[in-house]
Structure formats: C-alpha cells, structure tokens
C-alpha cells in the first residue's frame, strides 16, 4: 500500500495546484434499489469516464460553458444532465438510473452549496459508521474536527472552542434534545441520543452560527433522520453491544417509518482500567421516526425515544503505579459497597409541515421530554500508599507512607419534565432572498434532591473539611476538641419551574458585487424567562441576540469563499447552571454573554488530480456575566453568581479530501487559549483551556484486495487544567493533566456491498451488505488520565495526585449486515 501512505505534514498547498479553466462533476450512481452501479459511461464533449465498483465517478468539464453529460449503461436507460459551472467548481450529482424511462435534467446554478457559505461542516453518514472508537458514533467523529476537544473516550460529551459540555446545541429533525442531568462519569453515559442507523444528514457549526439556531454559546449539531423509500433492515453486533434498524414503507407510499433498537455494555472497556470491579451495566433504547404524507402540501411526522440506562458498579480492588523512575510509588485500594444508578428517559416530538404556497412553508413542532434519574452509592475505600521495590515477585510496597480510608455516600434523585411548542416559517422570493422566523414556548419542571457526603480518615484520624475553619487537628500529639464533620457535605431539595419564550427572525440574501457572488444572513433572537419554586421566586429576565454572516466568493480561478460571522450570543441558564456547589438553586442567575467573531477561508482545489478542501478559521470570544464552574470527569458544578469575565481565542485548520482515491480523510489542527477573571483576581486558565489539538481520520484499502478496508482515528490533545482537587482555589493551585493521546484502528473484510455480484445459489445472495471487522482501541496503549485521586501522607502531610487512568488497549470484533 505504499502509494496510499498518508502525508502527515501541514503545508500551504497553493504552489501544488494548477488552476486550469475547468470544473468537475462527481458523485455516486445508484439504481432504483439504492445500490451503486458500476461500469456506467459518462460522456461530455469527447471526454469519457466510468463509474467504479462503488458507483463513484468523476469527470472534468469545461467551465463557464453550458455542456451536457450523458450517462449510459448496458442494462439501464440513458440519463443526461446539463450544467454550467464556474472554474474549479466541483458539482456533486448522485443520479438514480432506472430501466423504465430516460431522464434529463439541467443545472444552471454555479454553486448551491449553502452550507459552505454558512460555515457548516457536513459529515458523511457512511464515514460515521465505519470509523472506530470506544464510543463510536457522531460524537466520535466530531472529536476529530478542529476546535472540538475531549479527553474522555468513554463519554460522548465534547467542548467546543473553550466552552463546556452544557454549551452545545443538539437538534434531531429540528427538535432540541437533552442529555441526563446527574451523570458524573463518562462510563455511566451509555448511549448517545442519536442513533447512527437512522441518520441521513449531519451538519455541525463550531461558532458564529445563524439566528435560527438556539441560545447556546459554543456550537450547533443539526441531525436529520432519513425518510425511507423501500424496505430495508440492518444489524450490527460487537463485544460492546448490538443494534438493529428497519425501514418500512406502505404500498401507497404515504406512510414510512425508520425504527432502531440498541443495546450496549461497557464492561469490555471498564475492565481494562486499574480498578477491578463487578460491573453490570445495561444501556438500551428504542427510537422511531414515522412520517405520514397527508397530501403533497401537508406532512406530519413523529419522533420518539425510550431509553433506560442501569449502572451497577461494585469496585473490588485498585492498584495504580505512579511517581518517577527514582522514586516509584504505588497505591493499593480495597473497596466495600456499590453504586446503583438508573436513568429512564422518554421523549416524543410531533411535527407538521404545511406548504401554504410553493415558496411559503409553515411548521408546527411540539415535544415532551421526561427523565427520572437516580444516583445512589455507598463506597468505602481503604488505601495503602507507599514506595515500591522491584526485588522479588511480585512487586511490593516496602515503605508505607499513608494508610487511610474514604467513605462516599449519595442519595441523589431527579425528576424533570420539559415541554416545548414552536411555530416556524420559511418564505422565499425569486430574487434569491428568504425570510425565516419562529416562536417557541418552553416549560421546565424539575424536582431534585441532593444528599451526598464524604468522610476521609487518615491513619485513624478524621480529616477536617477543607473549606470550613475549625481548630487544628494535631493528633496524636494533642487531643482534638473540635467537631467531627464530613470532609464534604452537600444537601438540598429543589422544586423549580422555568417558563421561557424565545423567538427569531432571519433574512437571507444572495446577490453579487460586480462579478463576485455574495451572501448575507442577518437576524436576531430573543428569550425571556422566569424561575419559580416552592422557596424561590426569580425576576423576569430578557436577552436580545443579534447575529450576522457575510460571505463572498470572488470571481477568481481559485475556488475560494471568504466569510465573516458573529454577533452577541447569550446562554440563559438551564437547571444545572442555576444550582450552585451546595446544590441550592439561585433563581436570578443571569444569561452568560459572548461577543463572538469568526473569520474564515474555504478553499477547494485539486491535488494529485483529486478534490481537496482547506479550511482556515480564526475566532475570538469576549465573555461577560460568566458562570464559573469546575469539571470532575464529565460532572460540571457551577458557582452560579455571574461574577467573572472571560475570553477565548484560537485558530483552526482542516485539510480533507481523497488522500486515497474514492475515500475521504482529513487532518485537523487547532490552537486555543481561554482564560477567566473571577471577582477581579486576574486571568487564569479555564477548565476547558486545551491549548493544542491534532487529529486525523484516515480511510484506506488494500490495492490488490479492495474488499479489505482500514480505518484510523487519531487524536492528540494537550493537557487540561484539571489536575487539582475540586475544592481547591485555582488561584492558589492549578495543575494540568498529562496530554491526551489516543489511536483507534479498525480493519474490515467486506463480503457483500452494493457493487458485489453474487450467484443465485450463493449463501450471500440475501445480503445487500455484509462485513466483519476487527478493532483495536488505544492502539499504542497510552495511559490517559481523566482526573486525579488525592491521597494524604500522614507522615509528611503531603498530598499525592494518583492519576485515574482511562481505558488501556482493548480488542473488539463486530459484524455489520443489511438486508
């Protein structure tokens, strides 16, 4: 595979590109059963190309000229397409050829790629399914994009350009979806809401997004589930779980439904950690998207999800080695007790779409989200800390520095009901302008009880809480006369209701300045809300958020788009942001404000006679009324007082294209700096200050055996400032975790795909797709730490940071099939 080796050097590629006065048409040719068609001849002005075994084709055509492409096949009817494209423009055309009638089409627009000028990244669904990861899915791919950071492979959460996990919008079929509230560890998460088997389209914006999207500070993930056209069934199974999906269509084509069911068990991953456990998780859900075509103008759909996550965790022992070569150390822990968590969520959304006229559409959306969550644990940990000797077998602690115990208790329960009602409209005019508008009402009813405490005992002497002034404990030399208190103690009961009204209006315009194409997107949002409850009554608050985008495509030989976007973004507090570190709700927490600007350049070019894209983005955020927080694993705790300011600035690069013909790969690089100033004490790094990020997603195949595929997912992030105890003052002590390094690789043998021809007597004839894969997670067995456990040395009074390592190298096998 020498001619397929990936070049891992960042170069500005302008000198490598020739700017011929040509354009390109490419795509995948399908038949009526959505199977790729090979050996289709594509002819234009004497130039001939042919589709490969995957139905993929690409052909060069003259630019600034109306030409016709002719598609012919020995067993299918002829198809033609007339286009008029700009120099170096790439037009994607995915035709469906049939055997009953000839088809003709004409395209006069040079580029209709609205997502490109809006700064939206579109991710191919097929790529999402193929790329390996401990938590494979859409979020697994997002973490390879520039500006998107995560150092926890067990979690689907991600931070974008200095924001945290609560600052990302997620939509499925234009309906906002939510994640559980009480999750504190990535291994408790189970399943992401999004079922990849049902997905048709994935769009992502890392900042500077339009007014039509909601009120968050960082990013938007916009997912559309597919509308099936024929019966189909898919199945996947691995050592981590299984999933199945089915597409159904009625005879009159008015009804269609896509339904998926998933089951996951993380034991394979958790058992690779330092802690030996009896671990019995059950993560399962079922989703459906049902569509009913009432008429050509009126359509209704229902999106439903039921999810049940049961997490039973019984730690037994832990052995962690750390320290230096000169002074190796070891922590041995023996556990008693268990943790029992359960998250039951129910979600339903009904959407109706009505075309008042060909250029005017109205949508009415209603949704209901209900979650009941339980987090109960009593775990006693008795530890021994000391120096290690390598004399004899096995290695043993030869000098004990600390002996103690730690008891953690929690009885946390939450019940939340969130209801939404929304109306949206879209009006289009012939002069390439559109008006989008919407109005939404939300009611959040949340009942929450927090009871958790921690007691620490070191060599028989109770450790005082760190944030309470008590008499000095100098046992055993002097008797202790102060009260015995838990090291940490949080108790609160909250019954709250939040009512919100939000709306937006946005104007889109495409025009020209001279011979240059120009796009404008100008709009604004507002939101008004009030927090009330049995013991609290908040004041009414309202924010106004103007946003704008401007993009220009110069009339150059080079296919470039320049874009500037930004505005004033607000994030009205959700329930988690209203609750302070003591579990008490502050109803008057303000919306965090961010003045955001993004400058970007999007460049399409040819290299090695294949298409590539280079995207550069520079961004800056100035934040006020910041709600300071700390992160422990994936649990976020807010101070809830808006007493800080902050900023985030950075630079992102992404190069993607066909490093290997017929496959898409990319390389990402990001630089980020984000700091906060709490109560005018000066600027320090925020918990999400991940300075450097490098990621690569690579696909390949064996030239002589193209049915054997290779997929590589590589991520490198510099360390986060999460190495200090959660209770410590970051202005006095702030330490960074080690860099996060991870490589996941997958191999697949494809027995059947759409291009495979099987004999009628062959046992594979019933499959449309069938493949068997082998995956290696954490290929190089890097020791990545998500947090530190702090253990005291009773002799020296020192505290030692013992890293909590994530998963080690793990092997997995899986099978994929489609009927």
C-alpha positions in Angstrom: 0.0 0.0 0.0 3.0 2.3 -0.5 1.1 4.5 -2.9 -1.6 5.0 -0.3 0.6 6.3 2.5 -0.8 9.5 4.1 1.4 12.5 4.1 1.2 14.0 7.7 2.8 17.3 7.0 0.9 20.6 7.2 1.7 22.6 4.0 0.1 25.5 2.3 -0.7 23.9 -0.9 -1.1 26.7 -3.3 2.1 26.0 -5.1 1.0 22.4 -5.7 -2.2 23.3 -7.5 -2.8 24.1 -11.1 -5.6 26.4 -11.9 -7.0 25.1 -15.2 -10.1 26.6 -16.6 -12.2 23.5 -15.8 -14.8 22.3 -13.4 -15.6 18.9 -12.1 -18.8 16.8 -11.7 -18.6 13.8 -9.3 -21.0 11.6 -7.4 -22.3 8.1 -6.8 -24.6 6.4 -9.3 -27.4 4.3 -7.8 -30.2 2.1 -9.1 -33.8 2.1 -8.0 -32.9 -0.1 -5.1 -30.3 2.3 -3.9 -27.4 0.0 -4.9 -24.3 1.6 -6.5 -24.0 0.9 -10.3 -20.6 0.2 -11.8 -19.4 0.5 -15.4 -21.6 3.5 -16.2 -20.1 5.5 -19.0 -20.2 9.3 -18.5 -19.5 11.3 -21.7 -19.1 15.0 -22.3 -17.6 16.6 -25.4 -15.5 13.5 -26.2 -14.2 13.1 -22.6 -15.3 9.8 -21.1 -15.3 8.5 -17.5 -16.6 5.3 -15.9 -18.1 4.6 -12.5 -16.2 2.2 -10.3 -17.4 -0.8 -8.2 -18.7 1.6 -5.6 -20.7 3.6 -8.2 -18.3 6.6 -7.8 -17.5 8.7 -10.8 -15.7 12.0 -11.5 -15.3 13.8 -14.8 -13.7 17.1 -15.9 -15.8 19.5 -17.9 -15.2 22.9 -19.5 -16.1 25.8 -17.2 -18.3 28.9 -18.0 -20.0 26.9 -20.7 -23.3 25.0 -21.0 -22.5 21.3 -21.5 -24.4 18.1 -21.4 -23.3 14.9 -19.6 -24.6 11.6 -20.9 -24.9 8.6 -18.6 -25.2 5.2 -20.3 -25.3 1.6 -19.1 -25.8 -1.7 -20.8 -28.9 -2.6 -18.8 -30.3 0.8 -17.7 -31.9 3.7 -19.5 -29.9 6.7 -20.6 -29.7 9.8 -18.4 -28.5 13.3 -19.3 -27.5 16.3 -17.2 -26.9 19.9 -18.5 -24.7 22.1 -16.3 -22.9 25.5 -16.5 -20.2 25.7 -13.8 -17.5 28.2 -12.7 -13.8 27.5 -13.0 -12.6 24.8 -10.5 -16.1 24.3 -9.2 -17.0 20.8 -8.0 -20.6 19.9 -8.6 -21.9 16.8 -6.7 -24.5 14.8 -8.6 -25.9 11.5 -7.3 -28.2 10.2 -10.0 -30.6 7.3 -9.7 -30.8 5.3 -13.0 -33.7 3.0 -13.8 -34.6 0.6 -16.6 -38.0 2.1 -17.5 -37.6 5.6 -18.7 -34.9 8.1 -19.9 -34.2 11.1 -17.6 -33.0 14.5 -18.4 -32.0 17.4 -16.1 -30.4 20.8 -16.3 -28.4 22.8 -13.7 -27.7 26.4 -14.4 -26.5 27.4 -10.9 -22.8 27.5 -10.4 -22.9 26.6 -6.7 -25.8 25.9 -4.4 -23.8 24.8 -1.5 -25.4 27.0 1.1 -23.7 25.1 3.9 -20.3 26.1 2.7 -21.1 29.8 2.8 -22.7 29.4 6.3 -19.6 27.8 7.7 -21.3 24.5 8.3 -19.4 21.2 8.2 -21.3 18.3 6.7 -20.2 14.8 7.8 -20.9 11.8 5.7 -23.0 9.2 7.5 -21.1 6.3 5.9 -17.9 7.6 7.4 -19.5 7.9 10.9 -20.4 4.2 10.8 -17.0 3.0 9.7 -14.6 4.9 11.9 -13.7 3.0 15.1 -13.9 4.4 18.6 -14.7 3.3 22.2 -17.9 5.3 21.8 -18.4 5.1 18.1 -21.0 7.4 16.6 -21.4 11.0 15.6 -19.7 12.5 18.6 -16.7 10.2 17.9 -16.2 11.9 14.5 -16.8 15.4 15.9 -13.8 15.0 18.2 -11.6 14.8 15.1 -12.7 18.2 13.9 -10.6 21.3 14.8 -11.9 23.3 17.8 -13.7 20.3 19.2 -12.0 18.8 22.2 -12.5 15.8 24.5 -10.1 13.7 26.7 -12.6 11.1 27.7 -13.2 8.2 25.3 -16.0 6.8 27.5 -18.0 10.0 27.1 -20.0 11.4 24.2 -19.6 14.9 25.6 -17.3 17.4 23.8 -16.1 21.0 24.4 -16.0 23.5 21.5 -13.6 26.4 21.4 -13.3 27.0 25.1 -16.9 26.2 26.0 -18.1 23.3 28.2 -20.4 20.4 27.7 -23.5 22.4 28.5 -22.9 25.0 25.8 -23.6 22.8 22.7 -27.0 22.7 20.9 -28.2 19.3 19.5 -31.1 19.1 17.2 -32.7 16.0 15.7 -35.3 16.8 13.0 -35.4 20.4 14.2 -36.2 19.3 17.7 -33.8 20.1 20.6 -32.7 17.0 22.5 -31.3 16.8 26.0 -28.9 14.6 28.0 -29.3 13.2 31.6 -28.6 15.7 34.4 -26.9 13.6 37.1 -24.2 11.8 35.1 -20.7 12.4 36.7 -18.6 9.8 34.9 -18.2 9.0 31.2 -18.7 5.3 31.8 -22.2 6.0 33.2 -23.4 7.6 29.9 -24.3 4.5 28.0 -25.8 5.6 24.7 -25.9 9.0 22.9 -29.4 10.1 22.0 -28.5 10.0 18.3 -28.9 6.6 16.6 -26.5 6.5 13.7 -28.5 3.7 12.0 -31.4 6.2 11.4 -29.4 9.2 10.3 -29.5 10.8 6.9 -27.7 14.1 7.3 -25.3 15.6 9.9 -24.4 19.3 10.0 -22.1 20.9 12.5 -21.1 24.5 13.3 -18.3 25.4 15.7 -19.3 29.0 16.2 -20.8 32.1 14.5 -24.0 30.2 13.7 -27.2 31.8 12.5 -30.1 33.3 14.5 -32.4 30.5 13.6 -30.4 28.2 15.9 -30.9 28.4 19.7 -29.4 30.2 22.6 -26.1 28.5 23.4 -22.6 29.9 23.4 -20.5 27.3 21.5 -21.8 25.0 18.8 -24.7 23.5 16.9 -25.1 19.9 15.8 -28.1 19.6 13.4 -29.1 16.0 12.6 -31.8 14.8 10.2 -33.2 11.3 10.3 -33.9 9.7 6.9 -37.2 9.1 5.2 -37.1 5.6 3.8 -38.2 4.8 0.2 -38.3 1.0 0.5 -38.0 -1.9 2.9 -34.6 -2.4 4.4 -33.1 -4.0 7.6 -29.7 -3.6 9.2 -27.9 -5.3 12.0 -24.7 -4.7 13.9 -23.2 -6.8 16.8 -19.9 -6.5 18.6 -18.4 -7.2 22.0 -19.7 -3.9 23.2 -23.3 -4.5 22.2 -25.7 -4.7 19.3 -28.2 -2.7 17.3 -30.8 -3.3 14.7 -32.8 -0.9 12.4 -35.7 -1.4 9.9 -37.1 0.8 7.2 -40.8 0.4 6.4 -42.9 1.9 3.6 -46.6 1.5 2.9 -47.8 0.4 -0.5 -49.3 3.8 -1.3 -46.0 5.5 -0.1 -47.9 7.8 2.2 -46.6 6.1 5.4 -42.9 5.5 6.1 -41.0 4.7 9.3 -37.5 4.0 10.4 -37.0 2.3 13.7 -33.9 1.4 15.6 -33.1 -0.5 18.8 -29.7 -0.5 20.6 -28.1 -2.3 23.5 -24.6 -1.5 24.9 -22.4 -3.0 27.6 -19.2 -1.1 28.5 -17.7 -4.0 30.5 -15.0 -4.6 27.9 -13.7 -1.1 28.3 -14.1 -0.6 32.0 -12.4 -4.0 32.8 -9.3 -2.6 31.2 -8.9 0.1 33.9 -6.9 -0.1 37.0 -9.9 -0.8 39.2 -11.1 -4.4 39.4 -14.9 -4.4 39.5 -18.1 -6.3 39.3 -19.6 -4.1 36.7 -23.1 -4.8 35.3 -24.4 -2.0 33.1 -27.5 -2.2 30.9 -27.9 0.6 28.3 -30.7 0.2 25.9 -33.1 2.4 23.9 -35.6 2.3 21.0 -36.2 5.1 18.6 -38.6 5.6 15.7 -39.3 8.3 13.1 -42.7 8.0 11.5 -43.8 10.1 8.5 -47.2 10.5 7.0 -47.8 12.3 3.7 -51.3 13.7 4.1 -51.1 15.4 0.8 -48.5 17.0 -1.5 -48.7 20.1 0.7 -49.1 18.6 4.1 -46.8 16.2 6.0 -46.8 15.0 9.6 -44.0 13.2 11.5 -43.4 11.7 14.9 -40.0 11.2 16.6 -40.0 9.0 19.7 -37.3 7.6 22.0 -37.4 5.5 25.1 -34.1 4.9 26.9 -33.2 3.0 30.1 -29.7 3.1 31.5 -28.9 0.9 34.5 -25.5 1.3 36.0 -24.4 -1.2 38.7 -20.8 -0.7 39.9 -19.2 -2.7 42.6 -15.4 -1.9 42.9 -13.2 -4.6 44.4 -9.6 -3.5 44.3 -7.3 -1.0 42.6 -3.6 -0.9 42.0 -2.1 2.2 40.4 1.6 2.7 39.9 2.9 6.3 39.5 5.8 8.5 40.5 9.3 8.7 38.9 12.0 6.2 38.0 14.0 7.2 41.0 11.0 7.1 43.4 8.3 4.7 42.1 5.2 4.6 44.1 2.1 2.5 44.3 -1.5 2.9 45.6 -3.4 -0.1 46.7 -7.1 0.3 47.4 -9.6 -2.3 48.8 -13.3 -1.4 48.4 -16.6 -2.3 50.0 -20.0 -1.2 48.8 -21.6 -0.4 45.5 -23.1 2.2 43.3 -26.6 1.9 41.7 -27.6 4.5 39.1 -30.5 4.5 36.8 -31.6 6.9 34.1 -35.0 6.5 32.4 -35.8 9.0 29.7 -38.9 9.3 27.5 -39.0 11.7 24.5 -41.7 12.4 21.9 -42.0 15.1 19.2 -44.8 15.7 16.7 -44.1 17.9 13.7 -46.4 19.0 10.9 -45.2 20.8 7.8 -47.6 22.7 5.5 -46.7 24.3 2.2 -49.0 27.3 2.1 -47.6 28.0 -1.4 -44.6 26.8 -3.4 -42.5 29.5 -1.7 -44.0 29.7 1.7 -43.8 26.9 4.3 -45.1 26.7 7.9 -44.0 24.2 10.6 -45.6 23.4 14.0 -43.5 21.4 16.4 -44.4 20.1 19.9 -42.1 18.0 22.1 -42.1 16.4 25.5 -39.0 15.2 27.4 -39.3 13.3 30.7 -36.4 11.9 32.7 -36.2 10.2 36.1 -32.7 9.8 37.5 -31.2 8.1 40.5 -27.7 8.2 41.8 -27.2 6.1 44.9 -23.9 4.9 46.3 -22.1 3.9 49.5 -18.5 3.0 48.8 -15.8 2.5 51.4 -12.2 2.7 50.1 -9.3 1.6 52.3 -5.9 2.6 50.9 -2.3 2.0 51.4 0.3 4.3 49.8 4.0 3.7 49.6 7.3 3.2 47.8 7.7 0.2 45.6 10.6 -2.2 45.4 11.1 -4.5 42.4 13.0 -7.1 44.4 11.2 -10.4 44.2 8.0 -11.2 42.6 5.5 -9.7 42.6 6.4 -6.1 43.2 5.5 -4.9 46.7 5.4 -1.8 48.8 8.5 -1.7 51.0 7.8 1.6 52.8 4.2 2.7 53.7 3.7 6.5 53.5 0.0 6.6 54.2 -2.9 4.4 55.4 -6.4 5.6 55.5 -10.0 5.2 54.4 -12.6 7.2 52.5 -16.4 6.7 52.6 -18.6 8.3 49.9 -22.3 8.4 50.2 -25.0 9.8 47.9 -28.8 9.6 47.6 -29.4 11.9 44.6 -32.8 11.8 42.8 -34.1 14.0 40.0 -37.4 14.2 38.0 -37.6 16.6 35.1 -40.4 17.3 32.6 -39.6 19.7 29.7 -42.4 20.7 27.2 -41.9 22.7 24.0 -44.3 24.2 21.5 -42.9 26.0 18.4 -44.0 27.5 15.1 -41.6 28.2 12.3 -41.9 29.7 8.9 -39.9 30.0 5.7 -40.7 32.4 2.9 -38.7 32.6 -0.4 -38.6 35.2 -3.1 -37.4 34.9 -6.7 -34.5 37.3 -6.1 -32.6 34.7 -4.1 -33.8 36.0 -0.7 -35.5 34.2 2.1 -37.2 35.1 5.4 -37.1 32.6 8.3 -38.9 33.2 11.6 -40.0 31.2 14.6 -41.6 31.5 18.1 -41.2 28.9 20.9 -42.6 28.3 24.4 -40.8 26.1 26.9 -41.8 24.9 30.3 -39.3 23.1 32.5 -40.5 21.4 35.7 -37.7 19.9 37.8 -37.8 18.2 41.2 -34.3 17.5 42.6 -32.9 16.1 45.9 -29.2 16.2 46.6 -27.7 14.3 49.5 -24.0 13.4 49.3 -21.2 13.5 51.7 -17.6 12.2 52.0 -15.6 11.2 55.1 -11.8 10.9 55.0 -9.8 9.1 57.7 -6.0 9.0 57.6 -4.3 6.6 59.9 -7.3 6.7 62.3 -7.6 10.5 62.4 -10.6 12.2 60.8 -9.6 14.9 58.2 -11.4 18.2 58.6 -13.3 19.7 55.7 -11.1 22.0 53.5 -13.4 25.0 53.3 -14.5 25.3 56.9 -12.4 27.0 59.6 -12.0 24.5 62.5 -9.5 24.0 65.3 -6.3 22.5 64.1 -6.2 18.7 64.2 -2.8 17.8 65.6 -3.5 14.2 66.7 -1.9 12.1 68.1 0.3 14.7 69.8 -2.6 16.8 71.1 -6.3 15.9 71.6 -8.7 17.3 69.1 -11.6 19.3 70.7 -13.4 20.5 67.6 -16.5 18.9 66.0 -16.2 15.9 63.7 -17.6 16.9 60.3 -17.7 15.3 56.8 -14.9 16.2 54.5 -17.5 17.3 52.0 -21.3 17.6 52.6 -24.0 18.7 50.1 -27.7 18.7 51.0 -30.5 20.4 49.1 -34.1 19.9 47.9 -35.3 21.9 44.9 -38.8 22.1 43.3 -38.5 24.6 40.4 -40.4 25.6 37.3 -38.8 27.7 34.4 -41.0 29.3 31.8 -39.4 30.5 28.6 -40.5 32.4 25.5 -38.0 32.6 22.6 -38.2 33.8 19.0 -36.1 34.7 16.0 -36.2 36.3 12.6 -33.6 36.0 9.9 -33.1 37.4 6.4 -31.0 35.6 3.8 -29.9 37.2 0.6 -27.7 36.1 -2.3 -26.5 38.8 -4.6 -23.5 40.0 -6.5 -20.9 42.7 -6.2 -19.6 43.1 -9.7 -18.8 39.5 -10.8 -18.3 38.3 -7.3 -21.0 36.2 -5.5 -22.1 37.5 -2.1 -24.3 36.0 0.6 -25.9 37.8 3.6 -27.5 36.3 6.7 -28.8 38.8 9.2 -31.1 38.0 12.1 -31.8 38.3 15.8 -33.1 36.2 18.6 -34.8 37.0 21.9 -35.5 35.0 25.0 -37.5 35.9 28.2 -37.6 33.6 31.2 -38.6 33.3 34.8 -37.6 30.8 37.5 -40.0 30.0 40.3 -40.3 27.4 43.0 -41.6 26.5 46.5 -38.9 28.5 48.2 -37.6 30.8 45.4 -39.1 33.4 43.1 -36.8 34.8 40.4 -37.3 38.0 38.4 -38.2 38.1 34.8 -35.1 38.3 32.5 -34.9 39.1 28.8 -32.0 39.0 26.4 -31.7 40.1 22.7 -29.1 38.4 20.4 -28.3 40.0 17.0 -26.3 37.8 14.6 -24.9 38.2 11.1 -22.9 36.4 8.4 -21.3 37.7 5.3 -19.7 35.5 2.7 -18.1 36.4 -0.7 -16.9 34.1 -3.5 -14.5 36.2 -5.7 -14.6 35.7 -9.4 -11.2 34.1 -9.3 -9.8 31.0 -11.0 -9.2 29.7 -7.4 -12.4 28.3 -5.8 -12.4 30.3 -2.6 -15.0 31.6 -0.2 -14.2 34.2 2.5 -16.6 34.5 5.4 -17.1 36.7 8.5 -19.7 35.9 11.1 -20.6 36.7 14.6 -22.8 38.7 16.9 -23.9 38.8 20.5 -24.7 35.3 21.9 -26.5 34.6 25.1 -27.0 31.4 27.1 -29.9 31.7 29.5 -29.2 29.4 32.4 -30.5 25.8 32.3 -31.2 24.0 35.6 -27.7 22.8 36.1 -26.4 26.3 35.8 -28.9 27.6 38.3 -27.6 25.2 41.0 -24.5 26.2 43.0 -21.8 24.0 44.5 -24.0 23.4 47.6 -26.9 22.2 45.5 -29.1 25.3 46.1 -30.9 27.0 43.2 -30.2 30.7 42.6 -33.2 31.8 40.5 -31.6 35.1 39.4 -28.5 33.7 37.6 -28.0 35.8 34.5 -27.5 34.7 31.0 -23.9 34.4 30.1 -23.0 36.8 27.2 -20.5 36.3 24.4 -19.4 38.7 21.8 -18.3 36.4 19.1 -16.5 36.9 15.7 -15.2 34.3 13.3 -13.1 34.9 10.2 -12.7 32.0 7.8 -11.4 31.0 4.4 -12.7 27.9 2.5 -10.6 26.8 -0.5 -11.4 23.9 -2.9 -8.6 22.7 -5.1 -7.2 19.7 -6.9 -4.1 17.8 -5.8 -2.9 14.5 -7.4 -5.9 15.1 -9.7 -8.3 14.6 -6.8 -10.5 17.0 -4.9 -9.4 18.6 -1.6 -10.6 21.3 0.7 -8.5 23.6 3.1 -10.5 25.5 5.7 -8.9 28.1 8.0 -10.9 29.8 10.8 -9.8 32.5 13.3 -12.1 33.3 16.2 -12.4 35.4 19.3 -15.0 35.4 22.1 -15.3 38.1 24.8 -17.5 36.7 27.6 -19.2 38.6 30.4 -21.5 37.5 33.3 -19.6 34.3 33.2 -20.9 31.5 35.5 -17.6 29.9 36.8 -17.6 26.1 37.0 -15.3 23.2 37.8 -15.2 19.8 35.9 -14.7 16.4 37.5 -14.7 13.8 34.8 -17.9 14.9 33.0 -19.7 16.4 36.0 -19.9 20.2 36.0 -20.5 22.3 39.1 -21.3 26.0 38.8 -20.7 28.8 41.3 -24.0 30.4 40.0 -23.1 34.0 40.6 -22.0 35.5 37.3 -19.0 37.2 38.9 -16.5 36.6 36.2 -15.4 37.7 32.7 -13.5 35.6 30.2 -12.2 35.3 26.7 -11.4 32.6 24.2 -9.3 32.9 21.1 -7.9 30.4 18.6 -7.0 29.3 15.2 -8.3 26.1 13.4 -7.1 24.3 10.3 -8.6 21.4 8.4 -7.5 19.7 5.3 -9.8 17.0 3.9 -10.0 15.2 0.6 -9.2 12.0 -1.2 -5.8 11.1 0.1 -6.8 7.6 -1.2 -9.0 7.7 -4.3 -12.6 7.2 -3.6 -12.4 7.7 0.2 -12.5 10.8 2.4 -9.9 11.5 5.0 -8.8 14.6 6.9 -6.2 16.2 9.2 -7.2 18.8 11.8 -5.1 21.2 13.9 -6.4 23.7 16.5 -4.9 26.3 18.8 -7.0 27.6 21.7 -6.4 29.9 24.7 -9.3 30.6 27.1 -9.0 32.4 30.4 -11.3 33.8 33.1 -11.1 36.6 35.6 -13.2 35.8 38.8 -14.0 38.7 41.0 -11.2 40.8 39.5 -8.5 38.4 40.9 -6.8 38.2 37.5 -6.9 35.9 34.5 -6.2 32.2 34.9 -6.9 29.2 32.6 -10.5 28.0 32.3 -11.2 24.2 32.9 -11.5 23.8 29.1 -8.2 25.5 28.2 -7.0 22.8 25.8 -4.2 24.7 24.1 -3.2 22.4 21.2 -5.2 19.8 19.3 -4.2 17.5 16.4 -6.5 14.8 14.9 -6.5 12.6 11.9 -9.2 10.5 10.3 -7.9 8.2 7.6 -9.5 5.6 5.3 -7.7 3.1 3.1 -8.0 -0.2 1.4 -5.6 -2.8 0.0 -5.0 -2.2 -3.7 -4.9 -5.9 -4.6 -7.7 -6.8 -2.2 -10.1 -3.8 -2.2 -12.6 -5.6 0.0 -10.2 -5.3 2.9 -10.6 -1.8 4.4 -8.6 0.2 7.0 -9.9 3.0 9.2 -7.7 5.1 11.6 -8.9 7.6 14.2 -6.1 9.5 15.8 -6.4 12.3 18.5 -3.8 14.3 20.4 -4.8 17.0 22.9 -2.6 18.9 25.3 -3.5 18.5 29.0 -6.4 20.3 30.6 -6.1 22.3 33.8 -8.0 19.6 35.8 -5.2 18.2 37.9 -6.1 20.0 41.2 -8.6 18.9 43.8 -12.1 20.1 43.1 -12.3 22.0 46.3 -9.0 23.9 45.9 -8.8 27.5 45.0 -7.4 27.6 41.3 -5.8 31.0 42.0 -3.6 29.3 44.7 -3.0 25.9 42.9 -3.8 24.9 39.3 -2.2 21.9 37.7 -2.6 20.4 34.3 -3.3 16.8 33.5 -1.0 15.0 31.1 -1.5 15.2 27.4 -4.2 13.0 25.9 -3.0 10.6 23.1 -5.2 8.0 21.5 -5.3 6.0 18.3 -8.1 3.6 17.4 -7.8 1.4 14.3 -10.2 -0.8 12.5 -10.0 -3.4 9.8 -13.0 -4.7 7.9 -13.4 -7.5 5.4 -16.4 -6.7 3.1 -18.1 -9.9 1.8 -21.0 -8.1 0.2 -21.7 -4.5 -0.7 -23.8 -2.8 -3.3 -21.1 -3.4 -6.0 -20.8 -7.2 -5.3 -22.4 -9.6 -7.7 -23.4 -12.9 -6.2 -24.7 -16.1 -7.8 -28.3 -17.1 -7.0 -27.1 -20.2 -5.3 -24.6 -18.3 -3.1 -25.4 -18.1 0.6 -24.7 -14.4 0.5 -27.4 -13.6 -2.1 -29.8 -12.4 0.7 -27.5 -9.7 1.8 -27.1 -6.2 0.4 -24.2 -5.5 2.8 -22.1 -7.9 4.9 -18.8 -7.2 6.6 -16.8 -8.4 9.5 -14.4 -6.1 11.4 -11.6 -6.2 13.9 -10.9 -3.1 16.0 -8.0 -2.1 18.4 -8.9 0.7 20.8 -5.9 2.7 22.2 -3.5 1.0 19.8 -0.4 2.3 21.5 -1.7 1.6 25.0 -1.3 5.2 26.1 -2.1 5.9 29.8 -4.5 8.8 29.7 -5.8 10.3 32.9 -9.2 12.0 33.3 -8.8 13.1 36.9 -6.6 12.6 39.9 -7.3 10.9 43.2 -5.7 12.9 46.1 -4.2 10.8 48.9 -2.6 12.2 52.0 0.8 11.1 53.5 0.3 11.1 57.3 4.0 11.4 57.9 4.9 14.4 55.7 1.4 15.9 55.5 1.8 15.9 51.7 -0.9 15.1 49.2 -0.2 12.9 46.2 -2.0 13.0 42.9 -2.7 9.5 41.8 -4.0 9.6 38.2 -7.3 7.9 37.3 -6.4 6.3 34.1 -8.8 5.7 31.3 -9.0 2.6 29.2 -5.9 0.6 28.1 -5.6 -1.3 24.8 -8.8 -3.2 24.0 -9.7 -5.5 21.2 -13.1 -5.7 19.6 -14.8 -7.6 16.8 -18.0 -6.7 15.1 -20.3 -7.7 12.2 -22.4 -5.5 10.0 -25.2 -6.7 7.8 -28.0 -5.1 5.7 -30.9 -7.0 4.0 
